[in-house]
Amino acid sequence: MTQQHDYMDNETLKTLIDRYFDGRTTEEEERRIKDFFASAETDDRLAEYAPYFSAMSDNDVYDESDAADIERRMEQQIDSWNKVEKRSSRNARHLSMKWITGIAAMMAIVFTIAYATIRENRTLAVATPQDTFDNPEDAYREAERALITFSEAINKGLDKISGKEERE
């Protein structure tokens, strides 16, 4: 099996590469492709794939320090995402509280103005004289009667004042 990749023809290799990029290869087939590009001179038609599969062969070496570095960088990235998420949720909460406070203040102002307007309209309604008669002649007679009553009351008051002055 050590020399098998040297004897793999270009058509078989091209078929394996196509299957690889479609995600349908087995681990054994992938190893055969990597081995071929790692040890053999490639045909010009397959030369474009050589850098890719050579790089894959170079990355197959596992180093624990690389794993620790990757883990550390992932933790830092996750921590930064958490900070951004907390900050954005805090800003969203702060922004929503500003909106709620603004809306509440606006409603208080509207209700105050509405209450003052309604109260003023009620006061004006009470103070505004209303027509009590549909017929002008009836209104005239009632006004005349009210003025006579008023006149009599004033005359009585004046008589009392006059009578008091004479006694003194």
C-alpha distance (Angstrom), angle and dihedral (degrees) to the residues before:
residue distance angle dihedral
M1 . . .
T2 3.79 . .
Q3 3.79 93.0 .
Q4 3.80 97.0 35.4
H5 3.80 94.3 97.3
D6 3.80 90.6 56.1
Y7 3.78 89.7 58.5
M8 3.80 96.0 45.3
D9 3.77 106.9 117.6
N10 3.78 122.1 -131.3
E11 3.81 94.1 -110.5
T12 3.81 92.6 54.8
L13 3.79 90.2 46.2
K14 3.83 91.7 48.0
T15 3.83 89.6 51.0
L16 3.83 91.0 50.3
I17 3.82 91.2 48.4
D18 3.81 91.2 51.0
R19 3.79 90.4 49.3
Y20 3.83 89.4 47.2
F21 3.81 92.9 55.8
D22 3.81 89.7 45.7
G23 3.83 88.5 54.1
R24 3.81 94.5 -118.3
T25 3.82 102.6 115.4
T26 3.78 127.6 108.6
E27 3.78 122.7 -128.8
E28 3.80 89.5 -104.4
E29 3.82 91.7 54.2
E30 3.79 91.2 47.9
R31 3.82 90.0 50.7
R32 3.83 89.9 51.3
I33 3.83 91.1 52.4
K34 3.82 92.3 48.4
D35 3.79 92.2 46.3
F36 3.79 91.4 50.4
F37 3.79 94.2 52.9
A38 3.81 91.8 42.3
S39 3.80 95.2 56.3
A40 3.79 112.2 20.0
E41 3.74 137.6 69.3
T42 3.77 108.2 -113.3
D43 3.75 130.9 -133.9
D44 3.81 115.1 -110.9
R45 3.80 89.8 -111.4
L46 3.83 90.4 59.4
A47 3.80 97.8 36.5
E48 3.78 91.9 97.4
Y49 3.84 89.6 65.7
A50 3.81 95.5 48.2
P51 3.84 98.0 84.4
Y52 3.80 91.8 48.6
F53 3.80 97.0 50.6
S54 3.82 92.8 38.7
A55 3.78 89.0 55.2
M56 3.80 89.4 50.3
S57 3.79 90.2 53.9
D58 3.80 90.7 50.0
N59 3.81 91.5 51.5
D60 3.79 94.0 51.3
V61 3.80 90.7 84.9
Y62 3.79 106.8 98.6
D63 3.77 118.3 -144.9
E64 3.80 121.4 -174.6
S65 3.80 92.2 -148.0
D66 3.80 88.8 58.0
A67 3.79 90.1 52.4
A68 3.80 91.7 48.8
D69 3.80 90.4 48.8
I70 3.79 91.6 49.4
E71 3.81 90.8 48.3
R72 3.81 91.6 49.3
R73 3.82 92.1 49.4
M74 3.81 91.2 47.6
E75 3.81 90.9 51.1
Q76 3.80 90.5 50.0
Q77 3.80 90.9 49.6
I78 3.81 92.3 48.4
D79 3.80 90.5 48.1
S80 3.80 91.5 51.0
W81 3.82 90.3 49.2
N82 3.81 89.6 51.0
K83 3.81 90.9 50.9
V84 3.79 91.6 49.7
E85 3.81 91.0 47.4
K86 3.81 92.7 49.7
R87 3.80 91.8 46.8
S88 3.79 93.1 48.1
S89 3.82 93.0 47.2
R90 3.81 89.8 48.4
N91 3.82 90.4 49.5
A92 3.80 90.6 47.2
R93 3.82 90.6 50.7
H94 3.82 90.9 47.4
L95 3.80 91.2 47.9
S96 3.81 92.4 48.5
M97 3.81 90.5 50.3
K98 3.81 89.4 53.0
W99 3.80 89.7 52.4
I100 3.80 93.1 47.0
T101 3.82 91.9 48.4
G102 3.80 91.8 47.6
I103 3.79 92.7 49.3
A104 3.81 91.8 47.8
A105 3.81 91.4 50.4
M106 3.80 91.3 48.1
M107 3.82 91.2 50.4
A108 3.81 91.2 49.3
I109 3.80 90.5 52.5
V110 3.81 92.6 47.6
F111 3.82 92.7 48.6
T112 3.82 91.5 47.7
I113 3.80 92.2 50.9
A114 3.81 91.8 45.2
Y115 3.81 92.0 49.5
A116 3.82 92.4 48.4
T117 3.81 91.2 47.9
I118 3.81 93.3 49.5
R119 3.79 92.0 47.0
E120 3.81 91.7 49.1
N121 3.80 91.0 49.4
R122 3.82 90.3 52.0
T123 3.81 91.0 50.5
L124 3.79 91.4 48.7
A125 3.79 90.8 47.9
V126 3.80 91.2 55.1
A127 3.82 94.4 45.0
T128 3.80 95.7 44.4
P129 3.81 110.9 92.4
Q130 3.74 114.7 -122.1
D131 3.78 126.7 -145.6
T132 3.79 107.3 -110.2
F133 3.78 99.9 -179.7
D134 3.76 130.4 58.5
N135 3.81 93.0 -166.9
P136 3.85 117.1 65.3
E137 3.82 92.2 -148.5
D138 3.81 91.4 57.6
A139 3.80 89.4 48.0
Y140 3.82 90.8 50.8
R141 3.84 92.5 50.3
E142 3.83 91.5 48.3
A143 3.80 92.0 48.2
E144 3.81 90.4 48.8
R145 3.82 91.3 50.1
A146 3.85 90.7 49.2
L147 3.80 92.1 49.4
I148 3.83 91.7 48.3
T149 3.80 90.5 51.2
F150 3.81 90.1 48.0
S151 3.80 91.6 47.6
E152 3.79 92.2 50.9
A153 3.79 91.0 50.2
I154 3.81 91.4 51.2
N155 3.81 92.1 47.3
K156 3.81 91.3 51.8
G157 3.78 89.0 50.5
L158 3.77 92.2 48.9
D159 3.84 91.2 47.7
K160 3.75 90.4 53.4
I161 3.77 91.2 49.4
S162 3.81 90.7 46.9
G163 3.78 92.0 46.9
K164 3.75 91.7 50.4
E165 3.75 92.3 50.6
E166 3.81 91.7 52.3
R167 3.79 92.6 51.8
E168 3.74 93.3 50.7
